[in-house]
Amino acid sequence: MKLYAIFGNPVAHSISPTIHNYAFSKLGFNGCYTKILVEDGARLRDTFLKYKLKGVNITVPHKEWAYKLADEVVGIAQEIGAVNTWIEKEGKIYAYNTDAPGFYESIKEFDFRSVLILGAGGTARAIAHYLRHKGYAPFILNRSAGHLAYFKERGFDCATWQEFTPRAFDILINTTSAGLIEEVLPAPKELLEPLMQHAKYAVDVIYNKHTPFLTLAQKHGLITKDGTEMLLYQGVLAFEIFTDFAYKKEQIAALMRRSLQLLTS
Ligand SMILES: NC(=O)c1ccc[n+]([C@@H]2O[C@H](COP(=O)([O-])OP(=O)(O)OC[C@H]3O[C@@H](n4cnc5c(N)ncnc54)[C@H](OP(=O)(O)O)[C@@H]3O)[C@@H](O)[C@H]2O)c1
């Protein structure tokens, strides 16, 4: 049997074992997926080897450590500088970022050209790089200047709330954690409302929660989506890597979607 896990701190809340194990069992794949608390990111590789794992997902706060400790980083993850998936092949650890393509998969049904990303943390980096790779030129809007330096250095258009003059964007993406615990908007209402008057879509990466951002967007008639599909697709893409692309994406997605429904029913 092949063993898989999610590494993180905290990790107890993770639903990754549920969605992966459900798909393993329904597809008859001889695998088992568990959660492992890793407190120190520098221990990721030792932990992976100690448990003889075949693959892992890596979550907060270790995605940058996971990038550094892999033998080979594959694809767009090289630009992002953070990974959430490792697979062992012939004694080497290969690393991928499935958050970014997972997010894209969740919005690709939408018809948009111009993109505004709210927030400048790790998730914003992944999404911004991936959208650029797909031919978009996302604009990054953040509360403070510190995190924007990364984007400026890489040639993204960006601004703090103070510097920003609202203009028309087709899609607004909230990557901040505003709304996750407290009922707050990711930017002042005076900035968001003019943006929402012109936008078609509002997407939040926060999942399992209707955030104040999505509530305001719906009030303005926008089509909205929360982060559940992103969560689902990052899992689907990791599962494809774990099982060496032996199953169809749609089949894995249907099973994982079903397992999420069972979790919440
Ligand atoms: N759906 C999924 O599969 C998925 C995957 C990954 C992450 N996520 C979610 O993505 C969110 C962000 O994660 P992350 O790792 O990117 O976080 P992070 O690196 O800590 O970045 C947080 C960003 O949010 C901004 N921010 C925080 N609180 C704010 C507030 N009250 N008002 C305005 N801006 C605020 C910060 O601004 P400053 O720079 O000014 O501090 C920063 O730009 C989390 O809610 C996480 O759960 C979802």
Ligand as a Chemical Component Dictionary entry (heavy atoms), coordinates in Angstrom:
data_LIG
# 
_chem_comp.id                   LIG 
_chem_comp.type                 NON-POLYMER 
_chem_comp.pdbx_formal_charge   0 
_chem_comp.three_letter_code    LIG 
# 
loop_
_chem_comp_atom.comp_id 
_chem_comp_atom.atom_id 
_chem_comp_atom.alt_atom_id 
_chem_comp_atom.type_symbol 
_chem_comp_atom.charge 
_chem_comp_atom.model_Cartn_x 
_chem_comp_atom.model_Cartn_y 
_chem_comp_atom.model_Cartn_z 
_chem_comp_atom.pdbx_ordinal 
LIG N1  N1  N 0  -9.605 27.611 -1.074 1  
LIG C1  C1  C 0  -8.379 27.144 -0.948 2  
LIG O1  O1  O 0  -8.070 26.025 -1.403 3  
LIG C2  C2  C 0  -7.308 27.988 -0.297 4  
LIG C3  C3  C 0  -5.960 27.685 -0.532 5  
LIG C4  C4  C 0  -4.963 28.497 0.073  6  
LIG C5  C5  C 0  -5.373 29.580 0.904  7  
LIG N2  N2  N 1  -6.698 29.825 1.122  8  
LIG C6  C6  C 0  -7.120 30.983 1.979  9  
LIG O2  O2  O 0  -6.446 32.143 1.508  10 
LIG C7  C7  C 0  -6.383 33.115 2.540  11 
LIG C8  C8  C 0  -5.025 33.816 2.529  12 
LIG O3  O3  O 0  -3.997 32.880 2.805  13 
LIG P1  P1  P 0  -2.451 33.301 2.609  14 
LIG O4  O4  O 0  -1.659 32.107 3.023  15 
LIG O5  O5  O -1 -2.244 33.889 1.273  16 
LIG O6  O6  O 0  -2.296 34.444 3.726  17 
LIG P2  P2  P 0  -1.080 35.419 3.976  18 
LIG O7  O7  O 0  0.119  35.009 3.194  19 
LIG O8  O8  O 0  -0.988 35.559 5.452  20 
LIG O9  O9  O 0  -1.581 36.837 3.343  21 
LIG C9  C9  C 0  -2.611 37.555 3.910  22 
LIG C10 C10 C 0  -2.949 38.788 3.038  23 
LIG O10 O10 O 0  -4.213 39.266 3.512  24 
LIG C11 C11 C 0  -4.097 40.632 3.896  25 
LIG N3  N3  N 0  -5.001 40.816 5.046  26 
LIG C12 C12 C 0  -5.051 40.066 6.169  27 
LIG N4  N4  N 0  -6.045 40.525 6.981  28 
LIG C13 C13 C 0  -6.606 41.577 6.321  29 
LIG C14 C14 C 0  -7.681 42.464 6.639  30 
LIG N5  N5  N 0  -8.371 42.365 7.797  31 
LIG N6  N6  N 0  -7.996 43.419 5.743  32 
LIG C15 C15 C 0  -7.326 43.528 4.573  33 
LIG N7  N7  N 0  -6.296 42.729 4.224  34 
LIG C16 C16 C 0  -5.943 41.755 5.095  35 
LIG C17 C17 C 0  -2.643 40.855 4.220  36 
LIG O11 O11 O 0  -2.369 42.233 4.064  37 
LIG P3  P3  P 0  -1.010 42.915 4.685  38 
LIG O12 O12 O 0  0.071  42.649 3.671  39 
LIG O13 O13 O 0  -1.382 44.358 4.784  40 
LIG O14 O14 O 0  -0.774 42.279 6.003  41 
LIG C18 C18 C 0  -1.975 39.960 3.156  42 
LIG O15 O15 O 0  -1.921 40.639 1.924  43 
LIG C19 C19 C 0  -6.717 32.363 3.849  44 
LIG O16 O16 O 0  -8.020 32.734 4.226  45 
LIG C20 C20 C 0  -6.671 30.895 3.426  46 
LIG O17 O17 O 0  -7.568 30.101 4.184  47 
LIG C21 C21 C 0  -7.667 29.073 0.528  48 
# 
loop_
_chem_comp_bond.comp_id 
_chem_comp_bond.atom_id_1 
_chem_comp_bond.atom_id_2 
_chem_comp_bond.value_order 
_chem_comp_bond.pdbx_ordinal 
LIG N1  C1  SING 1  
LIG C1  O1  DOUB 2  
LIG C1  C2  SING 3  
LIG C2  C3  SING 4  
LIG C2  C21 DOUB 5  
LIG C3  C4  DOUB 6  
LIG C4  C5  SING 7  
LIG C5  N2  DOUB 8  
LIG N2  C6  SING 9  
LIG N2  C21 SING 10 
LIG C6  O2  SING 11 
LIG C6  C20 SING 12 
LIG O2  C7  SING 13 
LIG C7  C8  SING 14 
LIG C7  C19 SING 15 
LIG C8  O3  SING 16 
LIG O3  P1  SING 17 
LIG P1  O4  DOUB 18 
LIG P1  O5  SING 19 
LIG P1  O6  SING 20 
LIG O6  P2  SING 21 
LIG P2  O7  DOUB 22 
LIG P2  O8  SING 23 
LIG P2  O9  SING 24 
LIG O9  C9  SING 25 
LIG C9  C10 SING 26 
LIG C10 O10 SING 27 
LIG C10 C18 SING 28 
LIG O10 C11 SING 29 
LIG C11 N3  SING 30 
LIG C11 C17 SING 31 
LIG N3  C12 SING 32 
LIG N3  C16 SING 33 
LIG C12 N4  DOUB 34 
LIG N4  C13 SING 35 
LIG C13 C14 SING 36 
LIG C13 C16 DOUB 37 
LIG C14 N5  SING 38 
LIG C14 N6  DOUB 39 
LIG N6  C15 SING 40 
LIG C15 N7  DOUB 41 
LIG N7  C16 SING 42 
LIG C17 O11 SING 43 
LIG C17 C18 SING 44 
LIG O11 P3  SING 45 
LIG P3  O12 DOUB 46 
LIG P3  O13 SING 47 
LIG P3  O14 SING 48 
LIG C18 O15 SING 49 
LIG C19 O16 SING 50 
LIG C19 C20 SING 51 
LIG C20 O17 SING 52 
# 
